[in-house]
Amino acid sequence: MSDLRTLFGITHPIVLGPFGGLSSVALTAAVSNAGGLGSFGLYGYDGDRIRATGSELRAATDRPFALNIWLPTGDEVEPNPQHTVFAQALQPFYEAVGVAVPTRPERYVPPLDEQLDAIWAVAPAVLSVVFGVPSPEVVAEAHDRGIRIVGTATTVAEAVALAEAGVDAVVATGAEAAGHRVSFLRPAEESLVGTFALVPQVVDAVGVPVIAAGG
Ligand SMILES: Cc1cc2nc3c(=O)[nH]c(=O)nc-3n(C[C@H](O)[C@H](O)[C@H](O)COP(=O)(O)O)c2cc1C
């Protein structure tokens, strides 16, 4: 098993959790500059915004940092347009305050390929993912570019699936963790293992470093 510090090129084995849509360049860079691994959540970011964020991060730190994405969960494009139903139901309330009813967007978040192209251009030390197992193509592309890839597990089975896919480290995120429950093999409500139970079991089950999340 390799050491997380050697793997990521950091001094302290401490990783800042990414916050999709709420990450800040200042906090990410501060953690990296202090010798940990700052992570920046790119949920909802298009290619241009990812490239711009990458430039800002490079200006703020010359230390390794991670970029984080959500793998597709199936609601990027609305399968059966609930938007119209809700918009019609809420129309009187919009009218009452003089605001136009929002139109249904074509997509709710940018396509994964667009995000990945921009991430390869930024070339972070680490790419971390939630909500699934990265495809063999994504793992190979990251590795060809010298980028470490990290997956996120809420159960032992998910950690094993990620390790088998060739990730370099696994985040074991316990039921206490804030934010979304990023389960992908079983529903989130059936994947509520607490951090102190989950972490040692994941360590036993996989041969890559394990990062504990969820205090
Ligand atoms: C508002 C919010 C947004 C988050 N967004 C992401 C995200 O996009 N990607 C991710 O990997 N983790 C995300 N997380 C999880 C955190 O990075 C972290 O792993 C989790 O909060 C566990 O740490 P804690 O116990 O210190 O809260 C989010 C958490 C919060 C509270």
The ligand as an SDF file (V2000), in Angstrom:
LIG
                    3D

 31 33  0  0  0  0  0  0  0  0999 V2000
  -22.7760   21.6860    0.9970 C   0  0  0  0  0  0  0  0  0  0  0  0
  -21.8920   20.5040    0.7570 C   0  0  0  0  0  0  0  0  0  0  0  0
  -21.5580   20.1680   -0.5530 C   0  0  0  0  0  0  0  0  0  0  0  0
  -20.7400   19.0720   -0.8180 C   0  0  0  0  0  0  0  0  0  0  0  0
  -20.4060   18.7890   -2.1150 N   0  0  0  0  0  0  0  0  0  0  0  0
  -19.5710   17.7560   -2.3840 C   0  0  0  0  0  0  0  0  0  0  0  0
  -19.1850   17.4890   -3.7290 C   0  0  0  0  0  0  0  0  0  0  0  0
  -19.6000   18.1320   -4.6900 O   0  0  0  0  0  0  0  0  0  0  0  0
  -18.3130   16.4670   -3.9260 N   0  0  0  0  0  0  0  0  0  0  0  0
  -17.8200   15.7010   -2.8840 C   0  0  0  0  0  0  0  0  0  0  0  0
  -17.0230   14.8020   -3.1310 O   0  0  0  0  0  0  0  0  0  0  0  0
  -18.2060   15.9360   -1.6090 N   0  0  0  0  0  0  0  0  0  0  0  0
  -19.0550   16.9430   -1.3400 C   0  0  0  0  0  0  0  0  0  0  0  0
  -19.4240   17.1910   -0.0290 N   0  0  0  0  0  0  0  0  0  0  0  0
  -18.9040   16.3180    1.0470 C   0  0  0  0  0  0  0  0  0  0  0  0
  -17.7240   16.9560    1.7540 C   0  0  0  0  0  0  0  0  0  0  0  0
  -16.6630   17.1960    0.8460 O   0  0  0  0  0  0  0  0  0  0  0  0
  -17.1880   16.0790    2.8960 C   0  0  0  0  0  0  0  0  0  0  0  0
  -16.6880   14.8640    2.4070 O   0  0  0  0  0  0  0  0  0  0  0  0
  -18.2510   15.7620    3.8950 C   0  0  0  0  0  0  0  0  0  0  0  0
  -18.8870   16.9490    4.2750 O   0  0  0  0  0  0  0  0  0  0  0  0
  -17.6740   14.9990    5.0990 C   0  0  0  0  0  0  0  0  0  0  0  0
  -16.9070   15.8120    5.8890 O   0  0  0  0  0  0  0  0  0  0  0  0
  -17.4560   16.4840    7.2630 P   0  0  0  0  0  0  0  0  0  0  0  0
  -17.7860   15.3870    8.1600 O   0  0  0  0  0  0  0  0  0  0  0  0
  -16.3090   17.3080    7.7190 O   0  0  0  0  0  0  0  0  0  0  0  0
  -18.6320   17.3070    6.8770 O   0  0  0  0  0  0  0  0  0  0  0  0
  -20.2450   18.2770    0.2610 C   0  0  0  0  0  0  0  0  0  0  0  0
  -20.5950   18.6200    1.5740 C   0  0  0  0  0  0  0  0  0  0  0  0
  -21.4010   19.7090    1.8340 C   0  0  0  0  0  0  0  0  0  0  0  0
  -21.7340   20.0420    3.2600 C   0  0  0  0  0  0  0  0  0  0  0  0
  1  2  1  0
  2  3  1  0
  2 30  2  0
  3  4  2  0
  4  5  1  0
  4 28  1  0
  5  6  2  0
  6  7  1  0
  6 13  1  0
  7  8  2  0
  7  9  1  0
  9 10  1  0
 10 11  2  0
 10 12  1  0
 12 13  2  0
 13 14  1  0
 14 15  1  0
 14 28  1  0
 15 16  1  0
 16 17  1  0
 16 18  1  0
 18 19  1  0
 18 20  1  0
 20 21  1  0
 20 22  1  0
 22 23  1  0
 23 24  1  0
 24 25  2  0
 24 26  1  0
 24 27  1  0
 28 29  2  0
 29 30  1  0
 30 31  1  0
M  END
$$$$
